[in-house]
Amino acid sequence: MHRLRFLSPFAGAIALTCFLSTAQAAPDVAKAKQLATQHACLGCHAAASKLVGPSYQDVAAKYKDDPNARAHLTQKIKAGGSGVWGPVPMPPNPGLSDADVQVLVDWVLAGAPDQ
């Protein structure tokens, strides 16, 4: 019984650490919208409807349970490509910093919230 009371705080800390390491970061909406406008992302993508490329909400739904989503979208934003959503290629964005790409990825995976 005493052993369980001793281990209980440690078990809670471990569980919290596991949860926080897998939780998605809250997007910086203002920064993401500024980046999406500045880099012409909104010319092909919209939050809820398909334009030339898929909507951000469709992208978020597709990658919702994918543990590799962040890495995949990071690569797609940096290098561009085609074939996942149709034949029209997404242009590369090599000039975006890694930090800015992560802001965009967080926002897209959250479904591109407006606030």
ABEGO torsion letter per residue (X at the ends): XAAAAAAAAAAAAAAAAAAAAABBBBBBAAAAAAAAAAAGAAAABBAABBBABBBAAAAAAAAAABAAAAAAAAAAAAAEEBGAAEABBBBBBAABBAAAAAAAAAAAAAGGBAX
